[in-house]
Amino acid sequence: MPSDIKIPALGESVAGGQIAKWHFKEGDFVKVGDILLTLETDKVAAEVTAEASGALHIGKQPGDDVEVGAVVGQIDESVVAPAAKAVEAPKPAPEAKPEPKPEAKPSNVTEFKVVPKPEPAPAPAAKAPASPEGRVTRKKMTPLRKKIADQLVSAQRTAAILTTFNECDMSNVMALRSKLQDSFVAKNGVKLGFMSFFIKAVVEALKAVPQINVRVEGEEIVQQHYYDIGVAVGTERGLIVPVLRDADQKSFADLEKDILGYAAKAKEGKIQVSDLTGGVFTISNGGVYGSLLSTPIINPPQSAILGMHSIQQRPVAVDGQVVIRPMMYLALSYDHRVVDGKEAVTFLIRVKDCIENPARMLVGA
C-alpha cells in the first residue's frame, strides 16, 4: 500500500515553501530515514525524510509551491529492495594469434603507388542567428528571496531610515589580535576574529545609549533589556541573520564559536527558524566582499543596524602629524521615528572608542 509523503510542520509562522530538489529519481528505492527532498521556506531550508521503505513516486516538482500537510509524492511499500547483483568473475583474455607474414614479392616487379585525389574542403556552415530565448534565463523567486524582498521594502516603507557615518582606526585591534592569536587558538580551538570585537563594542554602545535598544509595536515603543545580536551572513540562498543570544554574557571565544557554528549550519542548510528570531540589533559586514561604504537597511522590528566595511590604509592626522593607518568606515542606519540624531551619533562614537581602545572591553573599563 502506498505511503503518502507529506510536508511536515516547519515551525511557528511557516505555512509552506518551495521544493528545491529531490534527492532521488522517480522509481528509486528509498529506505526509512533517507532524505527525500529539500524544501525552501522564507526562513530556512528544511529536509523531508522517508517514513517508509519502497519505490519513490514523485508528485510535485522542483519549483512547485507547497503548504504544510500537502502530499508531494508517495512511497510504494509493496516494492522490496532490489537484490545485490553478483559480481561476475572476469573472463580470461583470448590467446593472441600470430599475424600472418606478408608474402614476398618477386624482385623484378616494380610497385607503383597511386596518389589519392584530395577531397574539396567542406564549405563553412552558416552561423545560426542567436535565439532570443538563449539570451536570458527565468526562474521563480525562492521563498527566502521573496521574504528578503518583502522585508526590505517594508523597512523602507514603514520606517524613517537615516544613516550616519564615522570611521575607526583598526591599529590597536589588529595589534592585539595578532599578539593574542596563537594563545587564543591554543586555548579555545578557534581564531580570534574582528566580529567578536564589534559585537562586544555594540553591546557596550547599547548599554550606553539604551534608546537604540528598542522596537516599535503599533503605537508603543518596547524597551529591551537584553542583548541578542544578529550577524548578517550571506549564503547561496540569500541573506540570513542568525542571532547570538545574550552576547553581553559571553566571552570572545564563545562568540567566535557561535559564529563558526552558524556559518557551518548555514552552509549545510540546517539553520532553524529559532536561530533567526528575536534579535535586538544587527551587524552587517560588507567589508568581506570589498565594500568601502554603504547604507545598510534596518532589520524590522529592530531600530538600528551597524555596517562594517573594508579596512584600508589611509593617511590620517594623529597628534598634528600625517600618518598611514588601517581605517574602516562605520555606518549606522536607524529608525528616526524612535532614535534621534544625537543618540545615533553618540552610539557610533561609543563603538569607535571601543574598537580603538579594545583593551577596555577586555577589562570592562
N, C-alpha and C positions, 0 to 999 in steps of 0.2 A: 504494500500500500504506500502511495507517495506521501512524503512528509513535506509540508509547506516550509519555505524559507521566508521568515518574516523579519521586517526591520524592527529591532528591539528598541526599548525606551533608551534615550540617549542623554537623559539629564533634564533638569528643570529648564523650561523655556525653549527647548529644542524640539520642534514639531516634525522635523524630517530633514532631508538633504538630497544630495545628488550622487548617483552611483558613479564613482571614479573609475573603477576597474574590477573585473572578475579575475580571480587568481587561477581559475580552472576553465577549461573549454567545455562546450556542450557535449554531454555524454561521458565526460571523465568520471572515473570512480573516485569518490571522496570518502573520507573517514571522519568519525566524530572528533571534533576539535580542530579540524582543518580550517584555515582562514579562507572563506569563500570569496568575499568581496570587500572593497574599501569604500566607505561612504563619506563624502564630503558634506559637512554641515557648515553653518555660518560661524561656528566657533572652533570645531576640532575635526580631525579625520578619525572615523570610527571603523573598526573591523568587525565584520559579521562572520561568526564561525558556524560550522556544521553541527547540528544537534542529532544527526543520524548518519548512517553509512549507506552508500548506494550510488546510483548513477545520477549525475547532475543534469537538470533541465533548467535552462536559463529563461526567465520570463521577461525581466526588464533589462535594458541595455545600458552601457556606459553613457552618461549624459542625461539619463532619464531622472526626473524629479520624483521622489517617493516620500511618503509620510510614514511616521511611526506606526507599526502594525500592518503595513502594506505587505502583500505577498509578492516577492520578486522572483521566485523560482520554486522548484521542487526537487526533492531527492527521492528517487525510486528505490525503496528499500528491498525490493524483490531481486535486485541485481546484486550478485555476490562479487567479491573481489576477484579479479582475473588471476588465474594460477600463474606462478612464475614460469617462464619458458626455460626448458632445459638447455643448457649450453652444449652445442654440438662440438664433438672433437674435430679438430682441423684435419682435413683430408690430405693424404700425402701428395706432394707435388709430383706430377708426371715426369718420368725419366726423359732427359733431353736426348733427342735423336741427332746423330751426326748429320751435318748438312752435306748434300751431295757435292762432289768436286766438279767444277766446270770441265766440260770436255775440251781437250786440247785441239787447237785449230792447226790446220796444215800451214807450214811455214811459207808456202808460196801463195797464200791467199791474202790479199790486201783488204783491210777493213775500212770502209768509208762511213763516217758519221754524218747524219743528216741534221742540219741546223734547223730547230723548230721556228716557225714564223711567230714573232711576238704578237700577243693579242693586244688590241687597242685598249687604252686606259678607259675605265668607265667614266661616263660624264658625271660631274658633281651633282648630288641631289639638291633639288630646290629647297631652300630654307623655309620651313613651315612658319606661317605667321604666329606670333605669340598669342596664346589663348588668354582671353580676359580673366577666365576663372583661375588661371595659374598665378595671377599677379597678387592675389590676396587669399588669406585663409580665415575662415569664420569659425568660431567656436562659442559655445554658450558660456556665459559668465558663471563661475562657480559660486556656490552659496557663500563661501567665505569672502570672495571678492565683492559680491553683492552687499554683504554686511559691511565691509570696509567702506564701500562707496556710500551707502546709506548713512553710516556713522559720520563720515567726513562732511557730507553735505548737510546733515543735521546740525553738526557743530557750527558750521559756517552760518547756517540759517537762524539758529536759536541763541547763540552766544555772541557777545560783543568782543571779538578776539582782537587783542592788541599785543604787539611783540616789542620787547625792549632788549637791548644788547649790551654786552660788556666783553671783556677779554681777560684771560688769566695767563700768568706766567707759569709754565709747567716745569720749570727747572727743578724746584725742590721736590716735587712729587717724583720726577724721573730719577733724581739722585737717590732719594730714599728707597724707591722701588728697586733700583739697581743694587743698593747696599744690602737690602734685606732679602733679595730674591732667593739666593741659594739656601739660606737657613729656613726661609718660609716654605719652600718646596720640600725640603728635607723633613720638616715638622708636620706639614699639612697635606702633602701629596698633590697640591695644586699650585699653579702660578699666581703671583700677586699681580692683578691687572689694574687698569685705570678705573674701571667701572665701580669697583668697591669703594674707591676713594670718593667718587662722585655720589654714590648712594649715601655714604656717611655724611658728606657735605650737605646734601639735600635734606637729610634728617635734621641736621643742626640748623639749617635755614628755616625749615618748617617750625621748629621749636621757637626760633627767634621771631618768626612772623607767622603766628598761627592763623591769621586771617586768610592765608593761602590754602590752609588745610581744611577746606570747606567744599560742600557740594550744594547744588540748588535742587530742591524738590518742590515743584509748583511755586508757591509764593513764600516758601520757607528756605532759610539758609541753615544747613546742617553742619555744625562744627564737629570735626573728627579729632579724637584724642589718641589715635594710634597711627602707625607709620608703615603701612603696607605699600611698598614702592613697586610700580610696574616698570619693566625694562623692555622697550620695543625691540623685537627680534624679527629680522627679515628671513622668510623661508621661501621655498619654491612655491608654496601655496598662497603666500601673501604675508602681510604684516600681522604679527600676533604680539600680545603684550602680557607675558606671564608675570605674576605678582610675587615679590619676595615679602613674605609675611614678617611682621614685627622686626623690620630692619634695624630699629634702634636697639634691639636687644641682642643682635647677632654680631659676631666678630668679623673681621675682614675675611678670615678663612671660611667661615660659614657662608658669607655672601658669595664668595668665589665658587664654592661647591654648589650652591643653589643655582648660580648662573650656568655652570657647566651641566648640571643635571637637566635644567630646562632646555639647554641647547641640544642635548642628546635626545630628549623626548620629542622635541620639535622635528629633528632630523628623521626620527623613526615614525613620526606621525602619531605619537602617543600622548600628546598634550590633552589634558582633561579640561572640561568646562570650568571646574573648580579652580584650576590653575590660573585662569584668566579673569576672574571676577574679584571685585572688592578693593581694587587699588585706590589710593587717595591721591597719587601723583605719579607722573610718568617721566622717564628719562629716555630720550631718543638719541642714538649716536650715529649721526650721518657721516662722521669722520671716517668710519671704517670703509666707506665707499668713496672717500675722497672729497666729500662736501666741505667747502670752505665756509659757507654761511647759508642759513636757511631760516624760514619762519615756520616752525612746527605747528601743527593743528592740535588743539587740546583733545583729550580723550574723554568725552562725556561719560558720567556726570562730573568728572573732575574739573577743577577750576584753573589748572595750570599745567604746563609741560616744559621741561628743560631740554634744549637741543645742544648736544656736544658736536664739535666739528674737528677738522683736521688740525694736527699740530704742525705749525710752520715756523721755520727760523726767520724772525723778522727783527729789524732794528727798532729798539725802544729806548726811551730816556730813563736812566737809573742814576739817581744822585747827581744830576747835571751832566752825565756822560751818556753818549750813544753807544749802546751795546747790542749784541745779537743774542736773542733769547728765543726758546721754543714757546710760541704763543698759540693759544686756542681761543677762538671766538665762542662766546656763550650766548644763547638766545632763550629768553623766557617768554613764551606766549601765555596769555592769561585772559580770563573772562572779566572784562572791565565792568560787568554788571555788579560783581561782588568784590573785586580786587581793584584797589586804586593804584595809580602810578607810583606813589610814594612807597607803598608796600611792595610792589613788584621790584622796584629798584633796590630797596633795602634787602630783599630776599636774594637778589642776584649778587649784590656786593658781599653778602654773607657767604655764599657759595664760593665766590672768588677768593675771599680771605681764607677759607678752609683749605682750598686747593693750593694756594700759595704758601700756606703755613701748615702742612699736613701733620707735623708732629703734635699740634694742638689736639687733633682728633684722636690721636693715639693715647694721649694722657688725659683727655677730657677737659682741656682748658678752653 
